[in-house]
């Protein structure tokens, strides 16, 4: 969310989201990617609850990376 808000109205550099000004379509793509990752994590945890520690640290790492990108966008 913070990364999307910090990108709004600027030129998108990520080719997965498409080139051009960050807008509704890029936001929808980003939301779809996040939704897919969350769904995958949930399904994996249902079948393999022993991977909880791995997913916890993965969430910390992705949260830190997203925060770094958002701070960079605002500077």
ABEGO torsion letter per residue (X at the ends): XAAAAAABGBBBABAAAEBEBBBAAAAAAAAAAAAAAAAAAAAAAAABAAAAAAAAAAAAAAAAAAAAAAAAAAX
